[in-house]
């Protein structure tokens, strides 16, 4: 039974990412918590990931207040750059 609760670090980071967007199930969260008991690196990853998300969210709120626009020259340069990369 406990074999099903053991996950790899790869799976733990995936669950961590899903959890941030509210997509992790209760079973996923339980597996993650149990994994943290034996893996401090994944625990640290989760803390850092949460911190980055909070920073991003606070920054995005301030960005939404201003409406950044590209000039026509910048738009054209961007289009040319994309076309060159396509082939």
KAWOBEL-V621026 format. One record per residue. N is the residue number from 1. PHI is phi in radians with two decimals (none if undefined). OMEGA is omega in whole degrees, 0 to 359 (none if undefined). Layout:
n:phi:omega
N:PHI:OMEGA
N:PHI:OMEGA
This chain:
n:phi:omega
1:none:181
2:-1.26:179
3:-1.08:180
4:-1.25:182
5:-1.56:181
6:-1.43:181
7:-2.25:177
8:-1.49:177
9:-1.10:177
10:-1.05:179
11:-1.15:180
12:-1.11:180
13:-1.19:177
14:-1.12:179
15:-1.13:178
16:-1.02:180
17:-1.14:178
18:-1.10:182
19:-1.11:179
20:-1.10:182
21:-1.78:177
22:1.27:183
23:-1.80:182
24:-1.43:177
25:-1.42:178
26:-1.10:178
27:-1.10:178
28:-1.07:181
29:-1.10:178
30:-1.12:178
31:-1.03:180
32:-1.12:180
33:-1.08:178
34:-1.16:178
35:-1.13:180
36:-1.07:180
37:-1.10:182
38:-1.92:184
39:-2.33:180
40:-1.31:180
41:-1.17:179
42:-1.18:176
43:-1.09:177
44:-1.12:178
45:-1.00:181
46:-1.11:179
47:-1.10:180
48:-1.15:179
49:-1.10:178
50:-1.12:178
51:-1.09:179
52:-1.08:179
53:-1.12:179
54:-1.10:179
55:-1.10:180
56:-1.07:181
57:-1.08:180
58:-1.19:178
59:-1.20:182
60:-1.17:177
61:-1.11:179
62:-1.25:178
63:-1.23:181
64:-1.18:180
65:-1.22:178
66:-1.83:181
67:-1.89:180
68:-1.33:179
69:-2.31:174
70:-1.52:174
71:-1.28:179
72:-1.06:179
73:-1.15:179
74:-1.16:178
75:-1.08:181
76:-1.14:179
77:-1.10:179
78:-1.14:179
79:-1.08:180
80:-1.10:179
81:-1.06:179
82:-1.14:180
83:-1.14:179
84:-1.15:181
85:-1.26:179
86:-1.19:177
87:2.61:none
